[in-house]
Amino acid sequence: MSTRHYYNAESLDRALREYESEYGMATAAFYERYASGERLELPEFAQHAWASFYEDILRMTGGSGIDRRSVTTRAHEAFACR
């Protein structure tokens, strides 16, 4: 019996943060270079996985991506009286 694993935009974003940390580059900067066809000094599998995870996040969020502001900031905005 196999165990199924599921992912969502937030779990994929955690993976993106790992790539950013490993390769010292923000995902947006990486993806811009990757999409333009620039030859990057990164393993090809890492490039493919990184780009695929980012594209999945965009697909799952309707193109808006993940809000990386702190949870405190997001909660304050959600509950602030205006």
Secondary structure, 3 states (H helix, E strand, C coil): CCCCCCCCHHHHHHHHHHHHHHHCCCHHHHHHHHHCCCCCCCCHHHHHHHHHHHHHHHHHCCCCCCCCCCHHHHHHHHHCCC
